[in-house]
């Protein structure tokens, strides 16, 4: 009788170990997928950050150019007009 109980407990324990092993494997797979998604999101964020930096530099250069043109544009236009041939 004791032998039957021991065998039953052994089989039951073996099933629990297999279930836990499967759960660990599934968690590891989920972790790997999450790592891959994080890596992909990080790369996209880095690209977006670089694009935003370039856009900001472009806007700053445009503002600087427009400001410069506003200050110096009249004189430049007068100079250009004075050296252009008249027909």
C-alpha angles and dihedrals in degrees: 000000000000090000091056091051091048091049091048092050090047093052091045092049091047090054091050091050091051091049091050091046090052091048091051090050091050092049091050091051091048090049091051091050090049091050090051092049090048091050091049092048091048091052092049090048091051091051091048091049092052091047090050091050091051091047092049091050090050092051091047091050091049091050091047092048093048090048091048091045090050091052098039103020098090092054091045093050091049090050092048091048092050095053098042115100115248118228 
